[in-house]
């Protein structure tokens, strides 16, 4: 885990800035897999890496605990949360419903410039995949995929929905290890589904947009845990 550029590090005198710096650093490390499920989070070591004191790190871990990405045990010892297949299935079912709703809202609000950006993001995703394959471009794929979904969430013009999707329903890349479907097959399907979502946005068809986005996320549940309902 690399130390962030010194120009981006908030001074401890700015308490809120230091907490935000620590929060974003630790959260990004968990989502990217730099900090793995079950790994112990030592406040002193994290503080040194981030360039802040232990107090903002402690507050950041508490915030991440509320989001379900960190488990705080006795004496507030932190550990990266682990996710079962059932946890992953539930989160993707929630995302499918919420992002389907977001796509419906976005369909009538998204600008031509935002649609063009969706196309550019998907173009790059496909280009990198063709050149390098899944395993060589996983990190870049995740960055672009997150941007694709974030563009639509912003276009939905629902700050509450955008916040929920950004904070509560994001998962570490490592969770895909619970699925047996070949990664390449899932990636190729993702590209096709992104193109359908874009087509629905261009057509300004909210029913199509909602169905396409929901189907895209439900399809990730290739071998899901039993539905409790």
trRosetta pair geometry for C-beta under 8 A, 3 or more apart (Angstrom, degrees):
i j d omega theta_ij theta_ji phi_ij phi_ji
1 29 5.4 11 -122 -122 128 128
1 34 4.7 106 -87 165 93 133
1 35 7.1 23 -71 -50 138 83
1 49 6.1 29 105 -170 114 149
3 49 5.6 -143 -95 -169 82 63
3 50 7.5 -168 -139 -93 75 18
3 51 6.8 92 -166 -39 108 106
4 8 5.1 -86 154 74 121 120
4 9 6.0 146 88 -65 111 87
4 21 7.5 -140 52 -168 156 103
4 25 6.2 -103 -30 -101 128 116
4 50 6.9 21 16 -143 110 57
4 51 7.1 -107 56 12 93 124
5 8 5.1 78 70 6 86 104
5 9 7.7 -152 96 -21 45 87
6 9 5.6 -48 -151 16 44 118
6 51 7.0 171 -118 -127 69 167
8 21 7.2 148 138 -127 82 110
9 21 6.0 84 -142 -158 52 154
9 50 7.1 144 -126 159 106 66
9 51 4.2 -29 -142 90 150 139
9 52 7.1 -162 -169 -54 101 84
10 14 5.2 -100 178 78 108 116
10 17 3.2 -170 -151 136 147 104
10 18 4.7 -140 95 -70 113 50
10 20 6.8 72 -10 59 152 93
10 21 4.5 -160 16 -28 103 133
10 52 7.1 18 71 -90 82 118
11 14 5.3 83 67 14 81 94
11 17 7.0 35 46 86 57 130
11 18 6.9 -73 99 -66 27 103
12 15 7.2 26 179 -91 54 54
12 18 5.0 51 -112 -83 49 155
12 52 5.7 137 -81 -153 90 78
12 53 5.0 57 -116 -3 142 108
12 55 7.6 90 -152 52 112 112
12 56 6.9 -142 -124 -15 80 125
14 17 3.7 15 120 27 118 123
14 18 6.2 146 86 -23 69 85
15 18 5.8 -58 -148 35 29 109
15 19 6.4 26 157 -17 65 106
15 55 7.9 -53 -138 115 96 123
15 56 6.9 -174 -161 -82 62 104
16 19 5.8 -53 -148 36 33 111
16 20 6.3 33 154 -19 65 107
17 20 5.7 -55 -147 37 31 111
17 21 6.3 35 154 -22 65 105
18 21 5.6 -51 -148 34 31 114
18 22 6.4 28 155 -15 64 106
18 52 4.5 136 -163 -137 104 134
18 53 7.3 14 176 31 148 81
18 55 7.8 46 114 84 135 91
18 56 3.8 -126 127 -67 100 161
19 22 5.8 -58 -149 40 31 109
19 23 6.0 34 153 -23 66 109
19 56 4.3 -137 -79 -148 56 94
19 59 4.7 -45 -125 92 117 129
19 60 5.7 178 -164 -61 68 84
19 63 7.6 104 172 -15 109 141
20 23 5.6 -52 -142 36 30 114
20 24 6.2 25 161 -15 65 107
21 24 6.3 -60 -147 38 24 104
21 25 6.2 23 157 -18 62 112
21 50 6.3 133 131 177 102 115
21 51 7.7 -64 143 68 142 93
21 52 6.1 144 84 -45 123 136
21 56 7.2 31 57 144 91 146
22 25 5.8 -59 -145 38 28 111
22 26 6.1 17 163 -11 66 111
22 46 7.2 77 -151 145 101 113
22 47 7.7 -14 -111 -101 123 61
22 50 5.3 62 -104 168 72 168
22 52 5.5 -89 -61 47 109 148
22 56 4.6 155 -3 130 141 100
22 57 4.9 -141 -155 -91 144 54
22 59 7.4 99 74 67 137 84
22 60 3.8 -136 112 -31 106 153
23 26 6.4 -65 -146 41 23 101
23 27 5.9 18 161 -16 64 116
23 59 7.9 -59 -60 108 102 82
23 60 4.0 -152 -73 -135 65 101
23 63 5.6 -19 -116 73 122 142
23 64 6.9 178 -141 -49 79 96
24 27 5.8 -57 -137 41 26 110
24 28 6.0 28 163 -20 64 109
25 28 6.2 -59 -150 35 22 108
25 29 6.5 20 154 -18 60 110
25 46 7.9 145 106 -171 121 96
25 49 7.6 167 160 112 140 102
25 50 4.9 160 67 -111 168 109
25 60 8.0 3 49 -176 87 162
26 29 5.7 -57 -150 37 32 113
26 30 6.5 31 153 -19 66 105
26 35 7.1 1 -161 2 68 158
26 41 7.3 50 -146 -142 126 133
26 46 6.4 18 -86 -155 111 134
26 50 7.8 -37 -45 -72 84 135
26 57 7.5 115 -48 -144 137 79
26 60 5.6 125 24 138 136 128
26 61 7.0 -72 142 -79 171 68
26 64 6.3 -88 109 -49 123 154
26 70 7.8 8 147 -63 129 133
27 30 5.8 -56 -151 35 32 109
27 31 6.3 25 156 -14 67 108
27 60 8.0 -120 -31 180 91 107
27 64 6.1 -162 -82 -101 87 116
27 67 8.0 21 -116 67 116 157
27 69 6.7 71 -124 96 77 167
28 31 5.9 -57 -142 41 31 108
28 32 5.9 21 162 -12 66 114
28 34 7.8 21 118 26 72 126
29 32 6.1 -59 -138 44 24 105
29 34 4.1 -80 -154 71 79 115
29 35 4.3 63 132 -6 104 105
30 33 7.9 41 176 -65 26 23
30 34 7.7 -66 -51 55 22 76
30 35 4.9 -40 -83 70 60 111
30 64 7.4 131 -3 -159 157 138
30 69 5.3 94 130 176 160 122
30 70 7.6 -104 -86 -63 155 84
30 80 5.6 177 -122 -132 105 113
30 172 5.7 -93 155 -84 71 109
31 69 8.0 -41 -58 -134 76 140
31 170 6.1 -16 -113 144 123 118
31 171 7.6 119 -128 111 77 22
31 172 5.5 -148 -130 -103 31 57
31 173 7.0 76 163 -21 57 80
32 139 7.0 31 -149 -127 102 96
32 142 7.6 154 -114 95 67 154
32 172 7.7 -51 39 -143 17 80
32 173 6.6 10 -153 1 27 120
33 36 6.3 28 -166 -90 67 74
33 172 5.8 115 -76 -175 68 105
33 173 5.1 -62 -39 52 117 105
33 174 5.0 125 -110 -41 108 102
35 39 5.3 -142 -172 69 75 141
35 41 7.1 33 -159 -91 139 96
35 80 5.2 169 141 -72 101 141
36 39 4.8 101 61 -30 70 120
36 80 6.3 154 98 73 30 154
36 172 7.9 122 -134 179 45 157
36 174 6.5 78 -137 -43 82 167
37 80 5.4 -128 -117 114 29 109
37 81 6.7 -46 -133 102 83 39
37 82 4.2 91 -180 -101 118 72
37 83 6.9 -110 -111 10 138 72
37 172 6.7 -162 -53 52 93 157
37 174 6.2 -140 -13 93 109 142
38 79 6.4 -18 -156 178 31 110
38 80 6.2 -31 24 69 23 90
38 82 5.4 31 -53 -62 85 114
39 79 6.8 166 82 -156 35 67
39 80 4.7 29 46 14 83 120
40 77 7.1 -30 -150 170 99 105
40 78 7.2 114 -168 88 54 62
40 79 5.6 -36 -104 -101 49 80
41 46 6.3 16 -176 -43 86 137
41 61 6.3 161 115 -113 146 127
41 70 6.7 -26 1 -138 155 118
41 77 7.9 150 60 174 75 60
41 78 3.5 -42 61 98 119 114
41 79 6.3 -158 3 -81 90 24
41 80 6.6 118 -47 -43 107 72
42 45 4.2 56 86 17 112 111
42 46 6.4 167 83 -12 56 87
43 46 5.9 -62 -145 41 28 108
43 47 6.0 31 158 -24 66 109
43 54 4.6 63 150 -148 117 102
43 57 4.9 141 -150 106 81 131
43 58 5.9 13 -125 -68 135 79
43 61 7.4 -82 -92 -17 92 145
43 78 7.4 108 -58 14 81 120
44 47 5.7 -53 -146 34 28 113
44 48 6.6 28 155 -19 62 105
44 54 6.1 -24 -84 -89 56 118
45 48 5.8 -54 -152 33 32 110
45 49 6.5 28 153 -16 65 108
46 49 5.8 -58 -148 39 33 110
46 50 6.0 19 160 -10 69 113
46 57 4.9 134 99 -142 118 137
47 50 6.1 -63 -140 44 26 102
47 51 8.0 -149 170 24 53 8
47 52 5.7 -100 -147 80 76 65
47 53 5.8 -10 -155 174 131 18
47 54 4.8 -65 -59 -78 151 57
47 56 7.9 123 -114 60 93 84
47 57 4.8 -97 -71 -25 85 143
48 51 7.8 31 180 -70 25 38
50 57 6.8 161 32 -84 144 104
52 56 4.8 -50 147 55 142 130
52 57 6.5 160 86 -42 110 87
53 56 6.4 99 63 13 73 90
53 57 7.5 -134 106 1 44 97
54 57 5.3 -63 -153 42 44 116
54 58 6.0 49 151 -28 76 103
55 58 5.7 -52 -149 30 30 112
55 59 6.6 25 155 -13 64 104
56 59 5.5 -53 -146 40 38 111
56 60 6.1 43 153 -24 68 104
57 60 5.6 -54 -147 36 31 113
57 61 6.4 33 154 -20 65 104
58 61 5.9 -54 -150 34 29 111
58 62 6.6 31 150 -20 62 105
58 76 7.1 38 -149 144 100 140
59 62 5.5 -51 -151 33 35 114
59 63 6.5 37 150 -20 65 103
60 63 5.6 -53 -151 35 34 113
60 64 6.4 30 152 -15 66 107
61 64 5.6 -54 -144 41 33 110
61 65 6.3 44 151 -28 64 102
61 70 5.4 -127 -161 138 74 165
61 72 6.7 113 143 -82 107 109
61 76 7.6 111 104 172 132 99
61 78 4.6 -86 -157 -87 137 146
62 65 5.5 -48 -150 28 32 118
62 66 6.9 35 150 -20 61 99
62 72 7.0 18 -102 -56 60 152
62 76 7.9 -26 -77 -150 92 119
63 66 5.8 -51 -159 29 35 112
63 67 6.9 25 146 -11 64 106
64 67 5.5 -56 -151 40 40 110
64 69 4.7 -72 -177 69 95 106
64 70 4.0 65 111 2 108 120
65 68 7.7 55 -179 -65 31 21
65 69 7.7 -99 -77 57 25 62
65 70 4.7 -68 -72 82 65 95
65 71 6.8 105 -124 -112 91 17
65 72 4.8 -18 -104 -14 148 110
65 78 7.6 -115 -66 -120 107 97
67 70 7.8 56 58 17 87 81
67 167 5.7 -115 -117 168 121 82
67 168 5.9 -139 -146 -102 81 55
68 81 6.0 -17 161 -20 61 176
68 168 7.2 67 20 -151 118 69
69 80 7.2 -37 162 -149 72 69
69 81 5.5 -146 -169 20 23 118
69 172 7.8 123 -140 -42 99 97
70 78 5.3 -21 -174 -157 120 106
70 79 6.9 140 -163 69 69 39
70 80 6.4 -52 -107 -109 65 39
70 81 6.0 -117 -77 -28 11 93
71 78 7.2 137 74 -156 49 53
71 79 4.8 -25 62 66 98 94
71 80 7.7 18 16 103 86 10
71 81 5.2 120 -32 -88 93 76
72 76 5.1 -18 -168 -142 113 59
72 77 7.1 142 -156 65 58 36
72 78 5.7 -27 -98 -95 69 67
72 79 8.0 173 -82 22 26 73
73 76 7.6 157 65 -117 45 9
73 77 4.9 -28 59 62 98 92
73 78 7.8 -177 15 -82 79 19
73 79 6.6 35 -15 1 112 115
74 77 6.5 8 71 16 56 105
80 172 7.9 54 176 -55 122 150
83 87 4.2 -131 -161 89 82 136
83 88 5.5 96 146 -55 121 85
83 91 7.9 -33 -154 -3 137 139
83 171 6.5 -11 -25 -147 171 116
83 172 7.5 177 7 36 127 100
83 175 5.2 -15 73 -112 136 112
83 178 7.8 -104 104 -23 90 143
84 87 4.7 108 50 0 70 100
84 88 7.2 -135 96 -2 41 86
84 178 7.7 111 176 -113 36 154
84 225 7.6 51 130 -64 98 150
85 88 5.8 -54 -149 37 34 111
85 89 6.3 36 153 -21 66 106
85 178 4.6 -174 -89 170 85 139
85 224 7.4 160 163 -159 99 42
85 225 4.8 139 118 -54 96 107
86 89 5.7 -53 -145 36 32 113
86 90 6.4 32 157 -20 64 105
86 225 3.9 -89 -90 88 66 175
86 226 7.9 -19 -107 47 101 64
87 90 6.0 -60 -153 35 28 109
87 91 6.4 23 155 -16 64 108
88 91 5.9 -59 -149 37 30 109
88 92 6.4 21 158 -12 66 108
88 171 6.7 78 -119 -139 83 165
88 175 5.1 158 -101 174 125 123
88 178 6.0 169 14 55 155 144
88 225 7.9 122 58 -5 81 112
89 92 6.1 -61 -148 40 29 104
89 93 6.4 31 154 -21 65 106
89 221 5.5 78 -129 -123 84 115
89 224 4.2 106 -120 -156 126 99
89 225 4.5 -145 8 32 151 92
89 227 7.8 -129 148 -86 131 63
90 93 5.7 -55 -150 34 31 112
90 94 6.5 30 153 -16 65 105
90 225 8.0 -29 -32 57 79 123
91 94 5.7 -54 -151 37 33 111
91 95 6.2 33 151 -19 66 106
91 169 5.6 158 -167 -148 96 80
91 171 6.1 114 114 -54 159 126
92 95 5.3 -48 -140 39 38 114
92 96 6.2 47 156 -27 66 100
92 217 5.6 -173 -173 169 86 93
92 218 7.3 140 143 -100 104 34
92 220 5.3 -129 -148 77 149 121
92 221 5.6 176 94 -56 139 98
92 224 8.0 -127 64 -108 127 118
93 96 5.7 -48 -148 29 30 114
93 97 6.8 23 156 -13 61 105
93 218 7.4 54 -106 -105 60 79
93 221 7.3 36 -61 -55 80 147
93 227 7.9 115 -87 -118 154 100
94 97 6.1 -62 -154 38 31 106
94 98 6.1 16 158 -7 69 114
94 169 6.0 -140 99 -113 116 128
95 98 5.9 -64 -137 47 29 102
95 99 5.4 15 171 -7 71 116
95 165 7.2 94 -127 -127 86 90
95 169 5.1 152 -77 167 97 139
95 217 5.1 -144 106 -162 101 148
96 99 6.5 -55 -127 46 18 99
96 100 5.9 26 161 -26 57 112
96 213 7.7 161 -151 128 58 73
96 214 4.7 76 177 -149 90 67
96 216 7.9 177 -119 68 87 63
96 217 3.8 -165 -88 89 80 121
96 218 4.8 67 -120 -53 154 79
97 100 5.8 -54 -146 32 23 114
97 101 6.6 24 153 -16 59 105
97 214 6.9 48 -85 -119 35 108
98 101 5.7 -54 -154 35 33 112
98 102 6.4 33 148 -19 66 105
98 161 6.4 173 -177 -150 103 98
98 164 6.7 -112 -163 104 154 129
98 165 6.4 -174 123 -76 131 98
98 169 7.3 -179 51 -22 146 167
99 102 5.0 -47 -143 37 41 117
99 103 6.2 47 154 -24 67 99
99 149 6.7 -43 -133 -153 135 108
99 152 7.4 64 -163 104 93 128
99 153 7.3 -59 -120 -79 84 92
99 165 6.7 96 -77 -112 90 133
99 213 5.2 -132 128 158 94 123
99 214 7.3 166 82 -80 83 55
99 217 6.0 116 56 -34 132 148
100 103 5.8 -50 -148 32 30 111
100 104 6.7 35 150 -20 61 102
100 210 4.5 65 177 -166 86 74
100 211 7.3 58 -145 -68 114 20
100 213 4.9 173 -99 87 55 103
100 214 3.5 20 -84 -61 131 99
100 217 7.6 -117 -45 29 90 125
101 104 5.7 -52 -154 31 33 114
101 105 6.7 28 152 -14 65 105
101 156 7.9 69 119 -146 70 142
101 161 7.2 -136 99 -126 111 142
101 210 6.9 41 -79 -127 28 108
102 105 5.8 -56 -150 39 34 109
102 106 5.9 32 154 -20 68 111
102 152 6.0 99 129 134 110 96
102 153 5.3 -20 -174 -110 150 60
102 156 4.1 -75 -157 -68 77 156
102 158 6.8 -127 -114 41 84 126
102 161 5.5 168 -87 152 105 142
102 162 8.0 117 -124 -71 132 63
102 165 7.3 -1 -49 -47 158 149
102 213 7.4 -119 68 141 84 164
103 106 5.5 -55 -139 40 31 112
103 107 6.4 50 156 -44 63 96
103 152 5.7 -9 -96 178 72 133
103 156 7.5 -51 -52 -81 19 112
103 197 6.6 -91 -136 -148 136 105
103 200 7.4 38 167 100 118 135
103 201 7.8 -99 -163 -73 88 93
103 206 7.9 148 121 -152 72 62
103 209 4.3 -160 149 151 102 97
103 210 5.4 167 82 -88 104 45
103 212 7.1 -135 156 67 158 87
103 213 3.8 171 -23 -12 155 151
103 214 7.9 -131 34 -29 135 72
104 107 6.0 -42 -156 7 27 118
104 206 4.4 62 -152 -172 74 99
104 207 7.5 41 -116 -76 101 29
104 209 5.8 159 -85 86 43 107
104 210 4.0 17 -62 -68 102 111
105 108 7.3 -77 -175 38 35 92
105 109 6.4 -6 150 9 70 127
105 155 7.9 158 108 113 83 71
105 156 3.9 68 88 -150 119 85
105 157 6.7 -135 152 45 118 80
105 158 6.1 30 119 -22 169 121
105 161 7.8 138 35 34 153 165
105 206 7.9 67 -49 -134 21 116
106 109 5.6 -89 -144 56 36 98
106 110 4.9 45 169 -48 86 106
106 152 4.9 -110 -15 -165 178 73
106 153 7.7 -61 -66 -70 134 12
106 155 3.9 71 -142 101 103 105
106 156 4.3 -55 -57 -71 86 66
106 157 7.8 149 -95 2 61 75
106 201 7.0 -35 120 -114 102 108
106 209 7.0 -146 70 164 90 147
107 110 6.7 -24 -118 9 16 111
107 200 6.6 -62 -114 138 119 92
107 201 5.8 -137 -121 -115 68 58
107 204 5.9 126 161 -148 91 45
107 205 6.6 -93 -171 67 142 30
107 206 4.4 -178 61 -92 147 66
107 209 4.1 -162 -75 3 126 161
107 210 7.9 -73 -24 -35 135 75
108 204 6.3 76 -97 -158 58 94
108 206 6.3 -18 -32 -67 99 114
109 155 5.5 158 97 169 98 78
109 156 6.8 119 55 -123 137 19
109 157 5.3 -111 176 -6 164 121
110 114 4.8 -120 -168 83 89 131
110 115 5.9 101 138 -54 119 87
110 152 7.3 -31 -87 -121 131 61
110 155 3.9 21 -93 -170 83 146
110 201 5.5 -28 64 -161 152 116
111 114 4.7 99 54 5 78 100
111 115 7.1 -139 98 -3 43 84
111 155 7.4 -143 6 -122 69 110
112 115 5.6 -52 -149 36 35 112
112 116 6.3 39 150 -21 65 104
113 116 5.6 -52 -150 35 32 114
113 117 6.5 34 150 -20 64 103
114 117 5.5 -50 -149 34 35 112
114 118 6.6 43 149 -23 64 99
114 151 5.6 159 -167 -179 98 108
114 154 7.8 -149 -130 84 137 107
114 155 5.4 136 152 -81 163 127
115 118 5.5 -47 -152 30 36 116
115 119 6.6 36 150 -17 64 102
115 198 6.7 116 -159 -154 86 86
115 201 5.5 -179 -109 122 106 126
115 202 6.2 114 -160 -78 145 76
116 119 5.7 -54 -153 36 34 112
116 120 6.4 35 149 -20 66 105
117 120 5.4 -51 -144 36 36 112
117 121 6.2 39 155 -21 67 103
117 151 5.9 -171 100 -123 118 148
118 121 5.9 -54 -149 35 29 111
118 122 6.4 22 156 -12 64 108
118 148 6.2 84 -138 -139 76 79
118 151 5.7 -162 -75 96 86 152
118 152 7.5 65 -96 -56 126 89
118 194 7.7 -168 175 178 97 98
118 197 7.8 -119 -178 106 139 102
118 198 5.2 174 123 -104 126 104
118 201 7.0 70 45 50 165 159
119 122 5.9 -58 -146 41 30 107
119 123 6.1 38 153 -25 65 106
119 198 6.0 106 -76 -149 77 148
120 123 5.5 -49 -146 32 31 116
120 124 6.6 28 156 -16 63 104
121 124 6.0 -58 -154 36 30 107
121 125 6.4 33 149 -22 65 106
121 144 5.2 162 -171 -168 91 93
121 147 5.4 -153 -126 98 141 115
121 148 5.0 -178 118 -77 143 85
121 151 7.3 -163 -5 -13 152 143
122 125 5.4 -49 -145 34 37 116
122 126 6.4 32 158 -15 67 105
122 144 8.0 148 -80 159 31 118
122 148 6.6 81 -63 -106 81 129
122 191 6.9 124 -165 -143 98 73
122 194 4.8 175 -111 129 125 134
122 195 6.6 147 172 -71 155 69
122 198 6.7 -89 -3 -40 155 143
123 126 6.1 -62 -153 39 27 106
123 127 6.2 26 153 -21 65 111
124 127 5.5 -55 -141 37 33 113
124 128 6.2 28 162 -15 68 106
124 144 5.9 -151 92 -120 110 146
125 128 6.4 -60 -148 38 23 104
125 129 6.3 24 155 -19 61 112
125 141 6.2 83 -141 -129 90 71
125 144 4.7 -174 -75 116 95 144
125 145 6.9 93 -111 -63 137 73
125 148 7.6 -13 -38 -46 144 135
125 190 8.0 -97 155 115 141 112
125 191 6.6 -173 112 -100 115 92
125 194 7.4 56 63 41 151 170
126 129 5.6 -57 -146 38 30 114
126 130 6.2 31 157 -20 66 106
126 191 5.4 92 -88 -134 99 133
127 130 5.9 -56 -149 35 28 109
127 131 6.4 19 156 -13 63 111
128 131 5.8 -61 -146 41 31 108
128 132 5.8 -22 174 24 70 114
128 137 4.6 151 150 -150 112 158
128 140 5.6 -108 174 106 165 136
128 141 7.0 -155 95 -70 129 77
128 144 7.8 161 27 -6 140 153
129 132 7.1 -81 -128 56 17 76
129 133 6.9 46 -168 -116 55 15
129 134 6.8 18 -137 -74 89 56
129 137 6.3 -128 -83 63 49 143
129 141 7.0 73 -74 -94 95 116
129 187 6.0 174 -133 155 137 132
129 188 8.0 162 157 -79 148 63
129 191 7.2 -113 36 -62 161 134
131 137 7.8 87 72 -49 89 141
132 136 3.7 -122 169 89 109 125
132 137 4.5 113 82 -36 133 110
133 136 5.4 76 64 18 83 105
133 137 7.1 151 76 11 39 98
133 184 7.2 -40 -159 -99 86 110
134 137 6.9 -103 -154 51 21 81
134 138 6.4 46 166 -73 68 83
134 141 7.3 -8 -143 -31 64 161
134 183 4.6 154 151 124 164 117
134 184 5.3 -131 -20 -81 130 67
134 187 5.3 -159 -93 -27 111 154
135 138 6.4 -12 -144 -34 29 109
135 183 7.4 100 -60 84 75 151
137 140 4.8 -55 -171 51 86 110
137 141 5.3 98 123 -34 89 97
138 141 5.5 -57 -145 35 28 116
138 142 6.4 28 158 -20 64 104
138 173 6.8 102 161 -174 116 146
139 142 6.0 -56 -154 32 29 109
139 143 6.7 28 151 -18 63 105
140 143 5.6 -51 -149 34 37 114
140 144 6.3 29 156 -13 68 107
141 144 6.1 -63 -148 42 28 104
141 145 5.9 27 156 -20 66 113
141 187 7.2 -52 -149 -128 149 117
142 145 5.7 -55 -139 39 28 111
142 146 6.2 31 160 -20 64 106
142 173 5.8 -61 -90 -90 149 122
143 146 6.0 -58 -152 35 25 109
143 147 6.6 24 151 -18 62 106
144 147 5.6 -53 -149 35 35 112
144 148 6.4 43 151 -26 65 101
145 148 5.6 -46 -150 28 33 116
145 149 6.7 23 156 -9 64 104
145 190 7.2 -28 -114 174 122 140
146 149 6.1 -60 -151 42 32 103
146 150 6.0 32 153 -22 67 112
147 150 5.5 -58 -141 39 31 113
147 151 6.4 40 158 -29 66 99
148 151 6.2 -53 -158 23 25 111
148 152 7.3 14 151 -8 58 105
148 194 6.2 -42 -170 -133 152 123
149 152 6.0 -59 -156 39 38 108
149 153 6.3 38 149 -21 70 108
149 165 7.4 -143 146 165 114 135
150 153 5.4 -53 -144 37 35 114
150 154 6.3 35 157 -19 68 103
150 166 7.5 62 -113 -89 99 101
151 154 6.0 -57 -152 36 27 108
151 155 6.3 24 152 -18 63 110
152 155 5.5 -55 -144 38 33 112
152 156 6.7 47 152 -34 63 97
152 197 7.4 -49 -82 165 149 130
152 201 7.8 -117 -109 -83 102 135
152 213 7.3 178 154 -106 161 139
153 156 5.8 -45 -159 16 32 117
153 158 8.0 -91 -174 59 67 88
153 161 6.6 -154 -156 120 89 97
153 162 4.7 124 153 -110 108 79
153 165 5.3 -129 -119 63 146 153
153 166 7.5 156 129 -47 161 92
154 157 7.7 39 161 -65 45 46
154 162 6.2 65 -84 -110 52 136
156 161 5.9 -58 105 81 141 142
156 162 7.1 176 60 -58 110 92
158 161 3.8 39 105 18 120 115
158 162 6.3 156 87 -17 65 85
159 162 5.6 -57 -143 39 32 113
159 163 6.1 33 159 -22 67 106
160 163 5.9 -56 -150 34 27 110
160 164 6.6 27 153 -19 63 106
161 164 5.8 -55 -149 35 32 111
161 165 6.3 25 157 -15 66 108
162 165 6.0 -59 -148 39 28 107
162 166 6.1 20 158 -14 65 114
163 166 5.9 -62 -142 42 28 107
163 167 5.8 -2 170 2 67 120
164 167 6.6 -74 -135 48 19 93
164 168 5.3 -38 -165 32 62 120
164 169 6.7 39 147 -6 76 111
165 168 7.6 -46 -81 49 11 79
165 169 5.6 -47 -135 49 46 118
165 170 7.7 79 160 -49 54 86
166 170 6.8 2 -169 -32 31 125
167 170 7.4 -87 -170 9 3 107
171 175 4.7 -25 153 2 127 150
172 175 5.6 124 72 -24 74 91
173 176 6.6 -36 175 10 57 109
174 177 5.6 -16 178 -6 66 118
175 178 6.3 -32 177 9 60 110
176 179 5.6 -49 -168 28 62 112
176 183 7.3 77 146 -105 135 98
179 186 7.7 68 118 -65 144 152
179 220 7.9 -94 -80 173 160 71
179 222 5.5 84 -158 48 120 116
179 223 6.1 148 -138 37 73 96
180 222 7.3 -136 55 106 69 124
180 223 5.8 22 27 8 101 148
181 185 5.9 -110 170 76 96 120
181 186 5.4 100 116 -54 121 110
181 222 4.1 -39 -31 146 136 173
181 223 7.0 175 -32 -10 92 99
182 185 4.4 83 73 5 98 107
182 186 7.0 -174 91 -7 52 85
183 186 5.8 -60 -150 40 34 109
183 187 6.1 35 154 -23 69 107
184 187 5.6 -54 -147 35 32 113
184 188 6.4 30 157 -18 66 104
185 188 6.1 -54 -149 35 29 108
185 189 6.5 27 153 -16 63 107
186 189 5.8 -57 -151 37 32 111
186 190 6.4 41 150 -27 65 103
186 220 7.2 68 -154 -121 120 68
186 222 7.2 -86 -91 -47 113 139
187 190 5.4 -50 -152 29 34 116
187 191 6.8 36 152 -20 64 99
188 191 5.8 -48 -156 29 36 113
188 192 6.8 33 150 -15 65 103
189 192 5.7 -55 -153 37 38 111
189 193 6.2 33 153 -17 70 109
189 219 6.4 -132 145 140 137 142
190 193 5.8 -60 -145 40 29 108
190 194 6.2 34 156 -23 66 104
190 216 7.3 80 -129 -161 60 101
191 194 5.8 -52 -147 32 29 112
191 195 6.6 30 154 -19 62 104
192 195 5.8 -57 -157 34 32 112
192 196 6.7 30 149 -19 65 104
193 196 5.5 -50 -150 33 38 112
193 197 6.5 41 151 -20 67 101
193 212 6.8 160 -166 179 78 86
193 215 7.0 -152 -135 100 119 93
193 216 4.0 137 163 -107 139 100
193 219 7.0 -159 -72 35 152 147
194 197 5.6 -52 -151 34 35 113
194 198 6.5 36 151 -19 66 104
194 216 7.4 93 -61 -127 51 144
195 198 5.6 -52 -150 36 33 113
195 199 6.4 37 151 -22 65 104
196 199 5.5 -50 -147 34 35 114
196 200 6.5 37 152 -20 65 102
196 212 4.6 -158 122 -144 106 129
196 216 7.8 -176 64 -65 113 110
197 200 5.8 -54 -152 34 32 111
197 201 6.6 33 150 -19 64 104
197 209 6.6 71 -150 -142 68 70
197 212 4.8 179 -83 122 64 126
197 213 5.6 78 -113 -73 118 78
197 216 6.6 -19 -51 -36 121 148
198 201 5.6 -54 -151 35 34 113
198 202 6.4 34 152 -19 67 104
199 202 5.7 -52 -148 36 33 112
199 203 6.3 26 154 -14 65 109
199 208 7.9 -78 103 143 87 134
199 212 8.0 171 59 -100 90 166
200 203 5.7 -60 -145 43 31 108
200 205 5.3 -97 -157 64 76 96
200 208 4.0 -162 -125 114 111 104
200 209 3.9 168 133 -77 128 66
200 212 5.1 -164 -18 12 147 145
201 204 7.4 26 179 -73 34 43
201 209 6.0 87 -68 -106 61 121
203 208 6.5 8 75 59 133 149
205 208 3.9 33 109 23 119 118
205 209 6.2 156 88 -20 65 86
206 209 5.5 -54 -140 37 33 113
206 210 6.1 33 161 -19 67 105
207 210 6.0 -55 -148 36 27 109
207 211 6.3 22 156 -14 63 111
208 211 5.9 -60 -145 41 28 108
208 212 5.9 27 159 -20 67 111
209 212 5.9 -56 -142 37 25 109
209 213 6.3 18 162 -13 63 110
210 213 6.2 -61 -147 39 25 104
210 214 6.1 21 159 -15 63 113
211 214 5.9 -59 -143 41 27 109
211 215 6.0 26 160 -19 65 111
212 215 5.9 -56 -144 38 26 109
212 216 6.3 34 154 -27 61 106
213 216 5.5 -49 -150 29 31 117
213 217 6.8 18 158 -8 64 105
214 217 6.3 -65 -153 41 31 101
214 218 6.0 26 155 -15 69 112
215 218 5.7 -56 -137 43 31 109
215 219 6.1 39 159 -32 64 106
216 219 6.1 -58 -156 24 22 113
216 220 7.8 31 146 -28 55 94
217 220 5.9 -37 -166 9 43 114
218 221 5.9 -49 -172 25 51 111
219 222 7.3 29 165 -71 57 73
221 224 3.7 9 -176 -63 107 120
224 227 7.4 35 121 -55 129 78
